[in-house]
């Protein structure tokens, strides 16, 4: 039988084929495989180009059925008008065949959103219904979509420092998800009574305070998280009964060091994979605060691209 040719997908294909529910299921399967030792995910590799910025490479794969491997490459060149293209390649290890290539700026945000969704599913209270989102970019959109897939949200509050952006984002989210979404004037107002708090900013200083969190709140953070340059402060981590991350190896390899390095909270951090399979609890009780620090588990974007390629073949 003639082998199928590799598929090449772009932004429009990804927008047409992607489904957040399927993405969350694919990422949850990754964490189960990681716990079983069948998911390979070394820390990312960064190549610096002086005067331009960095090019980042991640690789990973799953040795089960199907057996898939691949890599992702993207840049964070220091230019305001840079084209945010990313390339993900997927191989079938059983046949040694290149399944396809995805060139799209959306794969990373879908992947990160799905990881956040898995964290909310296993760490937030089951009855969580009010969500706060700080930030109004592409990552914020996929994060709140994923949270809505795993919890019965009835209200979303959005804060961004720019009023025009938060109003536009709230309108977009409400139209897309069909959930009441309110733009609010401060992060503190957004957190008032919120069960789920999602931080998707570029801030290098804390954007929330621990005292603003309601009892039982769950926090997802995915913005800057270096020591002394983090969107979350040590006060939030200190209040959390459970602290988890998607990649302890990536945390350990952070340069500059991770924001919890050399603190008691660093020793309490656990792998989300252990929570997914039930080895560790996602929360200690319904009134405790929980914190998830997303660092981008390498190889997960390969699984998202593989799902997109499979959908395209169907």
C-alpha positions as CSV (number, residue, x, y, z in Angstrom):
1,X,0.0,0.0,0.0
2,X,1.3,3.4,-0.9
3,X,2.4,5.5,2.1
4,X,0.4,8.6,2.8
5,X,2.3,11.8,2.2
6,X,3.1,14.1,5.1
7,X,0.5,16.7,5.8
8,X,1.4,20.4,6.1
9,X,-1.0,22.6,8.1
10,X,-1.1,26.4,8.6
11,X,-3.0,28.9,10.7
12,X,-6.3,28.6,8.9
13,X,-6.1,24.8,9.1
14,X,-5.4,24.9,12.9
15,X,-8.3,27.3,13.5
16,X,-10.6,25.0,11.5
17,X,-9.5,21.7,13.0
18,X,-8.7,22.5,16.6
19,X,-11.0,21.5,19.5
20,X,-10.2,22.4,23.0
21,X,-11.9,19.4,24.5
22,X,-9.8,17.1,22.3
23,X,-6.7,19.1,23.2
24,X,-7.3,18.7,26.9
25,X,-7.9,14.9,26.4
26,X,-4.6,14.6,24.5
27,X,-2.7,16.5,27.2
28,X,-4.3,14.6,30.0
29,X,-3.2,11.4,28.2
30,X,0.4,12.8,28.1
31,X,0.4,13.3,31.9
32,X,-0.8,9.7,32.4
33,X,2.0,8.5,30.1
34,X,4.5,10.7,31.9
35,X,3.5,9.1,35.2
36,X,3.9,5.7,33.6
37,X,7.3,6.5,32.2
38,X,6.3,6.3,28.5
39,X,6.5,10.0,27.7
40,X,9.9,11.5,26.9
41,X,10.3,15.2,27.5
42,X,13.8,16.7,28.0
43,X,14.1,20.4,29.0
44,X,13.9,22.9,26.2
45,X,17.1,24.0,24.4
46,X,17.7,27.7,23.8
47,X,20.1,29.1,21.2
48,X,21.0,32.8,21.7
49,X,21.7,35.1,18.8
50,X,23.3,38.3,20.1
51,X,21.5,41.4,19.0
52,X,18.4,39.5,17.9
53,X,17.1,37.2,20.7
54,X,16.7,33.5,21.2
55,X,15.5,30.6,19.2
56,X,13.9,27.9,21.3
57,X,13.8,24.1,20.6
58,X,11.6,21.5,22.4
59,X,11.4,17.8,21.6
60,X,9.5,14.9,23.0
61,X,7.3,11.9,22.3
62,X,5.4,9.0,23.6
63,X,6.6,5.4,23.3
64,X,3.2,3.8,23.7
65,X,0.5,3.2,21.0
66,X,0.7,5.3,18.9
67,X,4.5,5.9,19.2
68,X,5.1,9.5,18.2
69,X,8.0,11.8,18.3
70,X,8.8,15.3,17.2
71,X,10.0,18.8,17.9
72,X,8.9,22.4,18.0
73,X,10.9,25.5,17.2
74,X,10.0,29.1,17.8
75,X,11.7,32.4,18.5
76,X,11.4,35.2,21.0
77,X,13.5,37.7,19.0
78,X,13.3,41.2,20.5
79,X,11.2,42.9,17.8
80,X,7.8,44.5,18.2
81,X,6.8,43.5,14.6
82,X,8.2,39.9,14.7
83,X,6.1,37.3,13.0
84,X,5.2,34.8,15.7
85,X,5.5,31.7,13.6
86,X,6.2,28.3,15.2
87,X,7.0,25.0,13.5
88,X,6.1,21.5,14.9
89,X,7.1,18.3,13.1
90,X,5.6,14.9,14.0
91,X,7.0,11.4,13.2
92,X,5.4,8.0,13.7
93,X,8.1,6.0,15.3
94,X,6.7,2.6,14.4
95,X,6.9,3.4,10.7
96,X,9.7,6.0,10.9
97,X,7.4,8.2,8.7
98,X,7.1,11.9,8.9
99,X,3.4,12.4,9.6
100,X,3.3,16.1,9.0
101,X,4.4,19.6,9.8
102,X,2.3,22.4,11.5
103,X,3.4,25.9,10.9
104,X,1.2,28.1,13.0
105,X,1.3,30.7,15.8
106,X,-1.7,29.0,17.5
107,X,-0.3,25.6,18.4
108,X,1.6,26.9,21.5
109,X,-1.3,28.7,22.9
110,X,-3.7,25.7,22.4
111,X,-1.1,23.5,24.1
112,X,-0.6,25.8,27.0
113,X,-4.4,26.4,27.3
114,X,-5.0,22.6,27.4
115,X,-2.3,22.1,30.1
116,X,-4.0,24.8,32.1
117,X,-7.3,23.0,31.6
118,X,-5.9,19.8,33.0
119,X,-4.6,21.7,36.0
120,X,-8.0,23.2,36.6
121,X,-9.8,19.9,36.2
122,X,-7.6,18.2,38.8
123,X,-6.9,21.0,41.2
124,X,-9.8,23.4,41.3
125,X,-12.9,22.7,43.4
126,X,-15.5,20.7,41.7
127,X,-18.1,23.4,42.2
128,X,-16.0,26.2,40.9
129,X,-18.1,28.6,38.9
130,X,-16.6,32.0,38.9
131,X,-13.3,32.7,37.0
132,X,-11.0,35.7,37.0
133,X,-8.6,36.2,34.1
134,X,-5.7,38.7,34.3
135,X,-4.5,39.5,30.8
136,X,-6.2,39.8,27.5
137,X,-4.0,38.1,24.9
138,X,-4.0,34.9,22.9
139,X,-2.8,32.8,25.9
140,X,-5.6,34.3,28.1
141,X,-8.2,33.3,25.5
142,X,-7.2,29.6,25.3
143,X,-6.7,29.4,29.1
144,X,-10.3,30.6,29.9
145,X,-11.7,28.4,27.1
146,X,-10.0,25.4,28.6
147,X,-11.2,26.3,32.1
148,X,-14.8,26.5,30.8
149,X,-14.5,23.1,29.3
150,X,-13.7,21.4,32.6
151,X,-15.9,23.5,35.0
152,X,-19.4,24.8,34.8
153,X,-18.5,28.5,34.7
154,X,-21.4,31.0,35.2
155,X,-19.3,34.2,35.3
156,X,-15.9,35.4,34.1
157,X,-14.2,38.6,35.2
158,X,-11.4,40.1,33.0
159,X,-8.8,42.7,33.9
160,X,-6.2,44.3,31.7
161,X,-4.5,47.5,32.4
162,X,-5.8,48.9,29.1
163,X,-9.5,49.5,29.4
164,X,-10.1,49.1,25.6
165,X,-8.4,45.7,25.6
166,X,-10.3,44.3,28.6
167,X,-13.6,45.5,27.2
168,X,-12.8,43.9,23.8
169,X,-11.6,40.7,25.4
170,X,-14.6,40.4,27.6
171,X,-16.9,40.8,24.5
172,X,-14.9,38.2,22.6
173,X,-15.0,35.6,25.4
174,X,-18.7,36.1,26.0
175,X,-19.5,35.7,22.4
176,X,-17.3,32.6,22.0
177,X,-18.2,30.8,25.2
178,X,-21.7,32.0,25.8
179,X,-20.7,32.8,29.5
180,X,-21.4,36.2,31.2
181,X,-18.0,38.0,31.0
182,X,-17.4,41.3,32.8
183,X,-14.5,43.7,32.2
184,X,-13.5,45.0,35.6
185,X,-11.3,48.0,36.7
186,X,-8.7,46.2,38.8
187,X,-7.2,42.8,39.5
188,X,-8.5,42.9,43.0
189,X,-12.1,43.3,41.7
190,X,-11.6,40.4,39.4
191,X,-10.5,38.1,42.2
192,X,-13.3,39.1,44.6
193,X,-15.2,35.8,45.1
194,X,-13.4,34.0,42.2
195,X,-13.0,30.3,42.4
196,X,-10.5,30.1,39.6
197,X,-7.8,32.7,38.9
198,X,-5.8,32.7,35.7
199,X,-2.7,34.9,35.2
200,X,-1.6,35.4,31.6
201,X,0.5,38.5,31.7
202,X,3.9,39.7,30.8
203,X,4.4,41.4,34.1
204,X,7.7,40.9,35.9
205,X,6.2,42.0,39.2
206,X,3.3,40.4,41.1
207,X,-0.1,41.3,39.7
208,X,-2.2,39.8,42.6
209,X,-1.8,39.6,46.3
210,X,-2.5,36.5,48.5
211,X,-5.0,38.4,50.6
212,X,-7.2,39.0,47.5
213,X,-7.7,35.3,47.0
214,X,-11.0,33.7,48.2
215,X,-10.8,30.6,50.4
216,X,-10.7,27.5,48.1
217,X,-9.4,29.5,45.0
218,X,-7.2,27.8,42.5
219,X,-4.5,29.9,40.6
220,X,-3.0,29.1,37.2
221,X,0.1,31.2,36.4
222,X,1.9,31.1,33.0
223,X,3.6,34.4,32.6
224,X,7.1,35.5,33.8
225,X,8.3,33.3,36.7
226,X,12.0,34.0,37.3
227,X,13.3,34.9,40.7
228,X,12.6,38.6,41.3
229,X,10.8,38.8,38.0
230,X,7.5,37.0,38.4
231,X,3.8,37.8,38.0
232,X,3.2,35.9,41.2
233,X,4.8,36.7,44.6
234,X,6.0,34.5,47.4
235,X,2.9,35.4,49.4
236,X,0.6,33.5,47.0
237,X,2.9,30.5,47.0
238,X,3.1,30.6,50.8
239,X,-0.7,30.6,51.1
240,X,-1.1,27.6,48.7
241,X,-1.8,24.2,50.3
242,X,-0.7,22.5,47.0
243,X,1.8,23.8,44.5
244,X,2.3,21.9,41.2
245,X,4.0,22.3,37.9
246,X,3.9,20.5,34.6
247,X,7.7,19.9,34.4
248,X,9.9,19.8,37.4
249,X,12.9,19.2,35.1
250,X,12.1,22.4,33.3
251,X,11.8,24.3,36.6
252,X,15.2,23.0,37.7
253,X,16.9,24.2,34.5
254,X,15.5,27.7,34.6
255,X,17.9,30.5,33.8
256,X,17.6,32.9,35.7
257,X,16.4,30.7,38.6
258,X,12.7,29.9,39.1
259,X,10.9,32.3,41.3
260,X,10.5,29.7,44.1
261,X,14.2,28.7,44.1
262,X,15.7,28.5,47.6
263,X,12.4,28.8,49.3
264,X,10.4,26.2,51.4
265,X,7.7,26.3,48.7
266,X,10.1,24.9,46.1
267,X,10.5,21.7,48.2
268,X,6.6,21.4,48.3
269,X,6.2,21.6,44.5
270,X,4.8,18.4,42.9
271,X,4.4,17.1,39.4
272,X,1.0,17.6,37.9
273,X,1.3,14.1,36.5
274,X,1.1,12.7,40.0
275,X,-2.1,14.6,40.7
276,X,-3.7,13.4,37.4
277,X,-3.1,9.7,38.3
278,X,-4.1,10.2,41.9
279,X,-0.7,9.7,43.6
280,X,-1.0,13.2,45.1
281,X,-4.1,15.2,46.0
282,X,-4.9,18.3,43.9
283,X,-6.0,20.1,47.0
284,X,-6.0,19.5,50.7
285,X,-9.6,20.7,51.3
286,X,-12.3,22.9,49.8
287,X,-11.1,26.0,51.6
288,X,-7.4,25.7,50.7
289,X,-5.7,27.7,47.9
290,X,-3.9,25.7,45.2
291,X,-1.3,27.0,42.7
292,X,-0.3,25.6,39.3
293,X,2.9,27.0,37.7
294,X,2.9,26.3,34.0
295,X,6.3,26.1,32.5
296,X,5.5,24.3,29.2
297,X,6.1,20.6,29.3
298,X,8.3,19.8,26.3
299,X,6.8,17.4,23.8
300,X,3.2,18.3,24.5
301,X,2.9,20.5,21.4
302,X,3.9,17.4,19.4
303,X,0.8,15.6,20.7
304,X,-1.4,18.6,19.9
305,X,0.1,18.7,16.3
306,X,-0.4,15.0,16.0
307,X,-4.1,15.4,16.9
308,X,-4.5,18.1,14.3
309,X,-2.8,16.0,11.6
310,X,-5.0,13.1,12.5
311,X,-8.1,15.3,12.2
312,X,-6.9,16.6,8.8
313,X,-6.5,13.0,7.6
314,X,-10.1,12.2,8.7
